[in-house]
C-alpha cells in the first residue's frame, strides 16, 4: 500500500511495474502478493479489485 499525494488514487504505469517486480521477486520466496492498494484524497484503488493482479 502507498499513497498518491496528488489525491488521485488511479494506478500509474510505475505502480504496475513496481507491483509486477515485487510479485516476481516474492514468488520464488513463497510469498504471495494479495493486493496493491493506492490511497488518495478522493478514495483508494485496489489492483486486485481492478483485476490487474
PQR file with spaces between the fields and no chain letter, atoms N, CA, C, O and H, PARSE charges and radii, in Angstrom:
ATOM       1  N    UNK     1       0.852   -1.178    0.000 -0.4000 1.5000
ATOM       2  CA   UNK     1       0.000    0.000    0.000 -0.0000 2.0000
ATOM       3  C    UNK     1       0.892    1.233    0.000  0.5500 1.7000
ATOM       4  O    UNK     1       1.957    1.260    0.617 -0.5500 1.4000
ATOM       5  N    UNK     2       0.426    2.242   -0.706 -0.4000 1.5000
ATOM       6  CA   UNK     2       1.103    3.533   -0.678 -0.0000 2.0000
ATOM       7  C    UNK     2       0.078    4.609   -1.034  0.5500 1.7000
ATOM       8  O    UNK     2      -1.058    4.312   -1.404 -0.5500 1.4000
ATOM       9  H    UNK     2      -0.439    2.220   -1.207  0.4000 1.0000
ATOM      10  N    UNK     3       0.499    5.843   -0.915 -0.4000 1.5000
ATOM      11  CA   UNK     3      -0.426    6.932   -1.223 -0.0000 2.0000
ATOM      12  C    UNK     3       0.071    7.737   -2.423  0.5500 1.7000
ATOM      13  O    UNK     3       1.253    7.719   -2.766 -0.5500 1.4000
ATOM      14  H    UNK     3       1.422    6.085   -0.614  0.4000 1.0000
ATOM      15  N    UNK     4      -0.861    8.434   -3.040 -0.4000 1.5000
ATOM      16  CA   UNK     4      -0.538    9.391   -4.090 -0.0000 2.0000
ATOM      17  C    UNK     4      -0.843   10.781   -3.537  0.5500 1.7000
ATOM      18  O    UNK     4      -2.010   11.133   -3.366 -0.5500 1.4000
ATOM      19  H    UNK     4      -1.822    8.449   -2.762  0.4000 1.0000
ATOM      20  N    UNK     5       0.181   11.565   -3.258 -0.4000 1.5000
ATOM      21  CA   UNK     5      -0.027   12.904   -2.700 -0.0000 2.0000
ATOM      22  C    UNK     5      -0.894   13.809   -3.574  0.5500 1.7000
ATOM      23  O    UNK     5      -1.464   14.785   -3.086 -0.5500 1.4000
ATOM      24  H    UNK     5       1.129   11.279   -3.397  0.4000 1.0000
ATOM      25  N    UNK     6      -0.996   13.487   -4.860 -0.4000 1.5000
ATOM      26  CA   UNK     6      -1.827   14.294   -5.753 -0.0000 2.0000
ATOM      27  C    UNK     6      -3.306   14.169   -5.387  0.5500 1.7000
ATOM      28  O    UNK     6      -4.119   15.012   -5.766 -0.5500 1.4000
ATOM      29  H    UNK     6      -0.533   12.694   -5.257  0.4000 1.0000
ATOM      30  N    UNK     7      -3.646   13.111   -4.648 -0.4000 1.5000
ATOM      31  CA   UNK     7      -5.041   12.874   -4.275 -0.0000 2.0000
ATOM      32  C    UNK     7      -5.758   11.928   -5.214  0.5500 1.7000
ATOM      33  O    UNK     7      -6.831   11.428   -4.877 -0.5500 1.4000
ATOM      34  H    UNK     7      -2.985   12.427   -4.341  0.4000 1.0000
ATOM      35  N    UNK     8      -5.192   11.666   -6.390 -0.4000 1.5000
ATOM      36  CA   UNK     8      -5.789   10.761   -7.371 -0.0000 2.0000
ATOM      37  C    UNK     8      -5.244    9.349   -7.135  0.5500 1.7000
ATOM      38  O    UNK     8      -4.051    9.114   -7.327 -0.5500 1.4000
ATOM      39  H    UNK     8      -4.320   12.072   -6.663  0.4000 1.0000
ATOM      40  N    UNK     9      -6.098    8.410   -6.723 -0.4000 1.5000
ATOM      41  CA   UNK     9      -5.604    7.074   -6.429 -0.0000 2.0000
ATOM      42  C    UNK     9      -5.438    6.173   -7.650  0.5500 1.7000
ATOM      43  O    UNK     9      -5.128    4.991   -7.500 -0.5500 1.4000
ATOM      44  H    UNK     9      -7.068    8.601   -6.567  0.4000 1.0000
ATOM      45  N    UNK    10      -5.638    6.706   -8.852 -0.4000 1.5000
ATOM      46  CA   UNK    10      -5.500    5.880  -10.058 -0.0000 2.0000
ATOM      47  C    UNK    10      -4.073    5.354  -10.175  0.5500 1.7000
ATOM      48  O    UNK    10      -3.119    6.110   -9.995 -0.5500 1.4000
ATOM      49  H    UNK    10      -5.890    7.666   -8.974  0.4000 1.0000
ATOM      50  N    UNK    11      -3.919    4.054  -10.477 -0.4000 1.5000
ATOM      51  CA   UNK    11      -2.580    3.487  -10.601 -0.0000 2.0000
ATOM      52  C    UNK    11      -1.841    4.068  -11.808  0.5500 1.7000
ATOM      53  O    UNK    11      -2.428    4.276  -12.870 -0.5500 1.4000
ATOM      54  H    UNK    11      -4.694    3.439  -10.623  0.4000 1.0000
ATOM      55  N    UNK    12      -0.568    4.322  -11.629 -0.4000 1.5000
ATOM      56  CA   UNK    12       0.276    4.819  -12.708 -0.0000 2.0000
ATOM      57  C    UNK    12       1.019    3.640  -13.340  0.5500 1.7000
ATOM      58  O    UNK    12       0.992    2.527  -12.817 -0.5500 1.4000
ATOM      59  H    UNK    12      -0.091    4.153  -10.766  0.4000 1.0000
ATOM      60  N    UNK    13       1.673    3.894  -14.455 -0.4000 1.5000
ATOM      61  CA   UNK    13       2.485    2.850  -15.087 -0.0000 2.0000
ATOM      62  C    UNK    13       3.580    2.389  -14.129  0.5500 1.7000
ATOM      63  O    UNK    13       3.900    1.201  -14.076 -0.5500 1.4000
ATOM      64  H    UNK    13       1.695    4.798  -14.881  0.4000 1.0000
ATOM      65  N    UNK    14       4.150    3.314  -13.380 -0.4000 1.5000
ATOM      66  CA   UNK    14       5.180    2.950  -12.396 -0.0000 2.0000
ATOM      67  C    UNK    14       4.607    2.035  -11.315  0.5500 1.7000
ATOM      68  O    UNK    14       5.299    1.137  -10.838 -0.5500 1.4000
ATOM      69  H    UNK    14       3.890    4.278  -13.423  0.4000 1.0000
ATOM      70  N    UNK    15       3.350    2.253  -10.925 -0.4000 1.5000
ATOM      71  CA   UNK    15       2.706    1.383   -9.934 -0.0000 2.0000
ATOM      72  C    UNK    15       2.587   -0.041  -10.464  0.5500 1.7000
ATOM      73  O    UNK    15       2.847   -1.003   -9.740 -0.5500 1.4000
ATOM      74  H    UNK    15       2.788    2.984  -11.312  0.4000 1.0000
ATOM      75  N    UNK    16       2.188   -0.175  -11.747 -0.4000 1.5000
ATOM      76  CA   UNK    16       2.078   -1.508  -12.353 -0.0000 2.0000
ATOM      77  C    UNK    16       3.433   -2.194  -12.411  0.5500 1.7000
ATOM      78  O    UNK    16       3.556   -3.374  -12.080 -0.5500 1.4000
ATOM      79  H    UNK    16       1.977    0.606  -12.335  0.4000 1.0000
ATOM      80  N    UNK    17       4.450   -1.449  -12.833 -0.4000 1.5000
ATOM      81  CA   UNK    17       5.791   -2.014  -12.957 -0.0000 2.0000
ATOM      82  C    UNK    17       6.343   -2.440  -11.604  0.5500 1.7000
ATOM      83  O    UNK    17       6.933   -3.513  -11.481 -0.5500 1.4000
ATOM      84  H    UNK    17       4.350   -0.490  -13.101  0.4000 1.0000
ATOM      85  N    UNK    18       6.152   -1.601  -10.590 -0.4000 1.5000
ATOM      86  CA   UNK    18       6.638   -1.928   -9.258 -0.0000 2.0000
ATOM      87  C    UNK    18       5.924   -3.169   -8.713  0.5500 1.7000
ATOM      88  O    UNK    18       6.554   -4.051   -8.131 -0.5500 1.4000
ATOM      89  H    UNK    18       5.673   -0.729  -10.690  0.4000 1.0000
ATOM      90  N    UNK    19       4.610   -3.224   -8.908 -0.4000 1.5000
ATOM      91  CA   UNK    19       3.834   -4.364   -8.418 -0.0000 2.0000
ATOM      92  C    UNK    19       4.307   -5.650   -9.072  0.5500 1.7000
ATOM      93  O    UNK    19       4.494   -6.659   -8.393 -0.5500 1.4000
ATOM      94  H    UNK    19       4.099   -2.506   -9.382  0.4000 1.0000
ATOM      95  N    UNK    20       4.504   -5.625  -10.390 -0.4000 1.5000
ATOM      96  CA   UNK    20       4.984   -6.819  -11.088 -0.0000 2.0000
ATOM      97  C    UNK    20       6.354   -7.234  -10.572  0.5500 1.7000
ATOM      98  O    UNK    20       6.612   -8.420  -10.372 -0.5500 1.4000
ATOM      99  H    UNK    20       4.352   -4.805  -10.942  0.4000 1.0000
ATOM     100  N    UNK    21       7.236   -6.258  -10.356 -0.4000 1.5000
ATOM     101  CA   UNK    21       8.577   -6.565   -9.844 -0.0000 2.0000
ATOM     102  C    UNK    21       8.503   -7.207   -8.461  0.5500 1.7000
ATOM     103  O    UNK    21       9.212   -8.176   -8.186 -0.5500 1.4000
ATOM     104  H    UNK    21       7.027   -5.293  -10.518  0.4000 1.0000
ATOM     105  N    UNK    22       7.657   -6.676   -7.601 -0.4000 1.5000
ATOM     106  CA   UNK    22       7.511   -7.240   -6.254 -0.0000 2.0000
ATOM     107  C    UNK    22       6.961   -8.659   -6.328  0.5500 1.7000
ATOM     108  O    UNK    22       7.443   -9.546   -5.624 -0.5500 1.4000
ATOM     109  H    UNK    22       7.082   -5.889   -7.824  0.4000 1.0000
ATOM     110  N    UNK    23       5.954   -8.883   -7.175 -0.4000 1.5000
ATOM     111  CA   UNK    23       5.385  -10.228   -7.331 -0.0000 2.0000
ATOM     112  C    UNK    23       6.449  -11.195   -7.837  0.5500 1.7000
ATOM     113  O    UNK    23       6.570  -12.307   -7.323 -0.5500 1.4000
ATOM     114  H    UNK    23       5.562   -8.162   -7.747  0.4000 1.0000
ATOM     115  N    UNK    24       7.224  -10.779   -8.845 -0.4000 1.5000
ATOM     116  CA   UNK    24       8.265  -11.637   -9.415 -0.0000 2.0000
ATOM     117  C    UNK    24       9.355  -11.975   -8.398  0.5500 1.7000
ATOM     118  O    UNK    24       9.872  -13.093   -8.394 -0.5500 1.4000
ATOM     119  H    UNK    24       7.125   -9.876   -9.263  0.4000 1.0000
ATOM     120  N    UNK    25       9.703  -11.030   -7.545 -0.4000 1.5000
ATOM     121  CA   UNK    25      10.727  -11.256   -6.521 -0.0000 2.0000
ATOM     122  C    UNK    25      10.185  -12.120   -5.386  0.5500 1.7000
ATOM     123  O    UNK    25      10.895  -12.981   -4.867 -0.5500 1.4000
ATOM     124  H    UNK    25       9.283  -10.123   -7.548  0.4000 1.0000
ATOM     125  N    UNK    26       8.942  -11.895   -5.001 -0.4000 1.5000
ATOM     126  CA   UNK    26       8.351  -12.603   -3.863 -0.0000 2.0000
ATOM     127  C    UNK    26       8.012  -14.063   -4.168  0.5500 1.7000
ATOM     128  O    UNK    26       8.112  -14.920   -3.291 -0.5500 1.4000
ATOM     129  H    UNK    26       8.366  -11.195   -5.422  0.4000 1.0000
ATOM     130  N    UNK    27       7.614  -14.344   -5.403 -0.4000 1.5000
ATOM     131  CA   UNK    27       7.140  -15.689   -5.748 -0.0000 2.0000
ATOM     132  C    UNK    27       8.150  -16.794   -5.431  0.5500 1.7000
ATOM     133  O    UNK    27       7.771  -17.777   -4.794 -0.5500 1.4000
ATOM     134  H    UNK    27       7.533  -13.647   -6.116  0.4000 1.0000
ATOM     135  N    UNK    28       9.420  -16.681   -5.844 -0.4000 1.5000
ATOM     136  CA   UNK    28      10.372  -17.755   -5.516 -0.0000 2.0000
ATOM     137  C    UNK    28      10.618  -17.917   -4.009  0.5500 1.7000
ATOM     138  O    UNK    28      11.088  -18.962   -3.558 -0.5500 1.4000
ATOM     139  H    UNK    28       9.728  -15.882   -6.361  0.4000 1.0000
ATOM     140  N    UNK    29      10.302  -16.896   -3.258 -0.4000 1.5000
ATOM     141  CA   UNK    29      10.473  -16.959   -1.806 -0.0000 2.0000
ATOM     142  C    UNK    29       9.241  -17.541   -1.111  0.5500 1.7000
ATOM     143  O    UNK    29       9.219  -17.684    0.112 -0.5500 1.4000
ATOM     144  H    UNK    29       9.920  -16.048   -3.625  0.4000 1.0000
ATOM     145  N    UNK    30       8.212  -17.877   -1.905 -0.4000 1.5000
ATOM     146  CA   UNK    30       6.990  -18.435   -1.338 -0.0000 2.0000
ATOM     147  C    UNK    30       6.083  -17.381   -0.729  0.5500 1.7000
ATOM     148  O    UNK    30       5.225  -17.699    0.094 -0.5500 1.4000
ATOM     149  H    UNK    30       8.231  -17.761   -2.899  0.4000 1.0000
ATOM     150  N    UNK    31       6.263  -16.135   -1.124 -0.4000 1.5000
ATOM     151  CA   UNK    31       5.457  -15.036   -0.591 -0.0000 2.0000
ATOM     152  C    UNK    31       4.434  -14.632   -1.643  0.5500 1.7000
ATOM     153  O    UNK    31       4.795  -14.319   -2.778 -0.5500 1.4000
ATOM     154  H    UNK    31       6.960  -15.876   -1.793  0.4000 1.0000
ATOM     155  N    UNK    32       3.164  -14.639   -1.271 -0.4000 1.5000
ATOM     156  CA   UNK    32       2.094  -14.253   -2.188 -0.0000 2.0000
ATOM     157  C    UNK    32       1.744  -12.785   -1.974  0.5500 1.7000
ATOM     158  O    UNK    32       1.577  -12.333   -0.841 -0.5500 1.4000
ATOM     159  H    UNK    32       2.871  -14.893   -0.349  0.4000 1.0000
ATOM     160  N    UNK    33       1.637  -12.059   -3.059 -0.4000 1.5000
ATOM     161  CA   UNK    33       1.179  -10.673   -3.006 -0.0000 2.0000
ATOM     162  C    UNK    33      -0.311  -10.702   -3.285  0.5500 1.7000
ATOM     163  O    UNK    33      -0.732  -11.082   -4.378 -0.5500 1.4000
ATOM     164  H    UNK    33       1.773  -12.427   -3.979  0.4000 1.0000
ATOM     165  N    UNK    34      -1.110  -10.307   -2.314 -0.4000 1.5000
ATOM     166  CA   UNK    34      -2.565  -10.397   -2.436 -0.0000 2.0000
ATOM     167  C    UNK    34      -3.188   -9.146   -3.038  0.5500 1.7000
ATOM     168  O    UNK    34      -4.251   -9.235   -3.652 -0.5500 1.4000
ATOM     169  H    UNK    34      -0.768   -9.999   -1.426  0.4000 1.0000
ATOM     170  N    UNK    35      -2.565   -7.993   -2.884 -0.4000 1.5000
ATOM     171  CA   UNK    35      -3.150   -6.768   -3.397 -0.0000 2.0000
ATOM     172  C    UNK    35      -2.108   -5.660   -3.360  0.5500 1.7000
ATOM     173  O    UNK    35      -1.077   -5.775   -2.697 -0.5500 1.4000
ATOM     174  H    UNK    35      -1.701   -7.921   -2.386  0.4000 1.0000
ATOM     175  N    UNK    36      -2.391   -4.611   -4.069 -0.4000 1.5000
ATOM     176  CA   UNK    36      -1.627   -3.361   -4.019 -0.0000 2.0000
ATOM     177  C    UNK    36      -2.681   -2.271   -3.979  0.5500 1.7000
ATOM     178  O    UNK    36      -3.424   -2.070   -4.939 -0.5500 1.4000
ATOM     179  H    UNK    36      -3.228   -4.518   -4.607  0.4000 1.0000
ATOM     180  N    UNK    37      -2.736   -1.579   -2.866 -0.4000 1.5000
ATOM     181  CA   UNK    37      -3.753   -0.553   -2.651 -0.0000 2.0000
ATOM     182  C    UNK    37      -3.091    0.818   -2.710  0.5500 1.7000
ATOM     183  O    UNK    37      -2.037    1.044   -2.116 -0.5500 1.4000
ATOM     184  H    UNK    37      -2.132   -1.743   -2.085  0.4000 1.0000
ATOM     185  N    UNK    38      -3.729    1.724   -3.434 -0.4000 1.5000
ATOM     186  CA   UNK    38      -3.239    3.095   -3.552 -0.0000 2.0000
ATOM     187  C    UNK    38      -4.275    4.013   -2.927  0.5500 1.7000
ATOM     188  O    UNK    38      -5.446    3.999   -3.306 -0.5500 1.4000
ATOM     189  H    UNK    38      -4.585    1.541   -3.917  0.4000 1.0000
ATOM     190  N    UNK    39      -3.832    4.809   -1.966 -0.4000 1.5000
ATOM     191  CA   UNK    39      -4.732    5.741   -1.276 -0.0000 2.0000
ATOM     192  C    UNK    39      -4.527    7.146   -1.818  0.5500 1.7000
ATOM     193  O    UNK    39      -3.414    7.552   -2.150 -0.5500 1.4000
ATOM     194  H    UNK    39      -2.880    4.820   -1.658  0.4000 1.0000
ATOM     195  N    UNK    40      -5.622    7.869   -1.897 -0.4000 1.5000
ATOM     196  CA   UNK    40      -5.572    9.261   -2.331 -0.0000 2.0000
ATOM     197  C    UNK    40      -6.664   10.036   -1.625  0.5500 1.7000
ATOM     198  O    UNK    40      -7.523    9.441   -0.975 -0.5500 1.4000
ATOM     199  H    UNK    40      -6.526    7.539   -1.627  0.4000 1.0000
ATOM     200  N    UNK    41      -6.646   11.319   -1.739 -0.4000 1.5000
ATOM     201  CA   UNK    41      -7.636   12.158   -1.076 -0.0000 2.0000
ATOM     202  C    UNK    41      -9.059   11.867   -1.509  0.5500 1.7000
ATOM     203  O    UNK    41     -10.005   12.118   -0.762 -0.5500 1.4000
ATOM     204  H    UNK    41      -5.948   11.802   -2.268  0.4000 1.0000
ATOM     205  N    UNK    42      -9.215   11.329   -2.729 -0.4000 1.5000
ATOM     206  CA   UNK    42     -10.559   11.067   -3.234 -0.0000 2.0000
ATOM     207  C    UNK    42     -10.984    9.610   -3.085  0.5500 1.7000
ATOM     208  O    UNK    42     -12.010    9.206   -3.631 -0.5500 1.4000
ATOM     209  H    UNK    42      -8.447   11.125   -3.335  0.4000 1.0000
ATOM     210  N    UNK    43     -10.201    8.815   -2.348 -0.4000 1.5000
ATOM     211  CA   UNK    43     -10.562    7.409   -2.139 -0.0000 2.0000
ATOM     212  C    UNK    43      -9.352    6.517   -2.271  0.5500 1.7000
ATOM     213  O    UNK    43      -8.229    6.922   -1.972 -0.5500 1.4000
ATOM     214  H    UNK    43      -9.367    9.143   -1.904  0.4000 1.0000
ATOM     215  N    UNK    44      -9.588    5.298   -2.722 -0.4000 1.5000
ATOM     216  CA   UNK    44      -8.494    4.353   -2.886 -0.0000 2.0000
ATOM     217  C    UNK    44      -8.736    3.492   -4.129  0.5500 1.7000
ATOM     218  O    UNK    44      -9.843    3.435   -4.662 -0.5500 1.4000
ATOM     219  H    UNK    44     -10.500    4.969   -2.965  0.4000 1.0000
ATOM     220  N    UNK    45      -7.674    2.828   -4.568 -0.4000 1.5000
ATOM     221  CA   UNK    45      -7.753    1.908   -5.698 -0.0000 2.0000
ATOM     222  C    UNK    45      -7.068    0.617   -5.295  0.5500 1.7000
ATOM     223  O    UNK    45      -6.006    0.640   -4.673 -0.5500 1.4000
ATOM     224  H    UNK    45      -6.774    2.874   -4.135  0.4000 1.0000
ATOM     225  N    UNK    46      -7.665   -0.501   -5.643 -0.4000 1.5000
ATOM     226  CA   UNK    46      -7.127   -1.820   -5.374 -0.0000 2.0000
ATOM     227  C    UNK    46      -6.820   -2.492   -6.705  0.5500 1.7000
ATOM     228  O    UNK    46      -7.718   -2.689   -7.525 -0.5500 1.4000
ATOM     229  H    UNK    46      -8.528   -0.520   -6.148  0.4000 1.0000
ATOM     230  N    UNK    47      -5.556   -2.843   -6.923 -0.4000 1.5000
ATOM     231  CA   UNK    47      -5.214   -3.516   -8.166 -0.0000 2.0000
ATOM     232  C    UNK    47      -5.892   -4.874   -8.250  0.5500 1.7000
ATOM     233  O    UNK    47      -6.191   -5.340   -9.350 -0.5500 1.4000
ATOM     234  H    UNK    47      -4.828   -2.683   -6.257  0.4000 1.0000
ATOM     235  N    UNK    48      -6.141   -5.522   -7.117 -0.4000 1.5000
ATOM     236  CA   UNK    48      -6.844   -6.815   -7.121 -0.0000 2.0000
ATOM     237  C    UNK    48      -8.288   -6.625   -7.561  0.5500 1.7000
ATOM     238  O    UNK    48      -8.776   -7.373   -8.408 -0.5500 1.4000
ATOM     239  H    UNK    48      -5.897   -5.144   -6.223  0.4000 1.0000
ATOM     240  N    UNK    49      -8.977   -5.643   -7.002 -0.4000 1.5000
ATOM     241  CA   UNK    49     -10.372   -5.388   -7.365 -0.0000 2.0000
ATOM     242  C    UNK    49     -10.465   -4.992   -8.833  0.5500 1.7000
ATOM     243  O    UNK    49     -11.424   -5.347   -9.518 -0.5500 1.4000
ATOM     244  H    UNK    49      -8.581   -5.035   -6.314  0.4000 1.0000
ATOM     245  N    UNK    50      -9.463   -4.253   -9.314 -0.4000 1.5000
ATOM     246  CA   UNK    50      -9.457   -3.833  -10.710 -0.0000 2.0000
ATOM     247  C    UNK    50      -9.021   -4.968  -11.647  0.5500 1.7000
ATOM     248  O    UNK    50      -8.946   -4.792  -12.863 -0.5500 1.4000
ATOM     249  H    UNK    50      -8.684   -3.965   -8.758  0.4000 1.0000
ATOM     250  N    UNK    51      -8.738   -6.124  -11.060 -0.4000 1.5000
ATOM     251  CA   UNK    51      -8.298   -7.323  -11.793 -0.0000 2.0000
ATOM     252  C    UNK    51      -7.015   -7.090  -12.575  0.5500 1.7000
ATOM     253  O    UNK    51      -6.841   -7.588  -13.688 -0.5500 1.4000
ATOM     254  H    UNK    51      -8.799   -6.267  -10.072  0.4000 1.0000
ATOM     255  N    UNK    52      -6.119   -6.318  -11.962 -0.4000 1.5000
ATOM     256  CA   UNK    52      -4.834   -6.030  -12.595 -0.0000 2.0000
ATOM     257  C    UNK    52      -3.712   -6.889  -12.028  0.5500 1.7000
ATOM     258  O    UNK    52      -2.607   -6.912  -12.570 -0.5500 1.4000
ATOM     259  H    UNK    52      -6.261   -5.914  -11.059  0.4000 1.0000
ATOM     260  N    UNK    53      -3.997   -7.599  -10.930 -0.4000 1.5000
ATOM     261  CA   UNK    53      -3.051   -8.600  -10.411 -0.0000 2.0000
ATOM     262  C    UNK    53      -3.839   -9.818  -10.000  0.5500 1.7000
ATOM     263  O    UNK    53      -3.261  -10.799   -9.531 -0.5500 1.4000
ATOM     264  H    UNK    53      -4.894   -7.580  -10.490  0.4000 1.0000
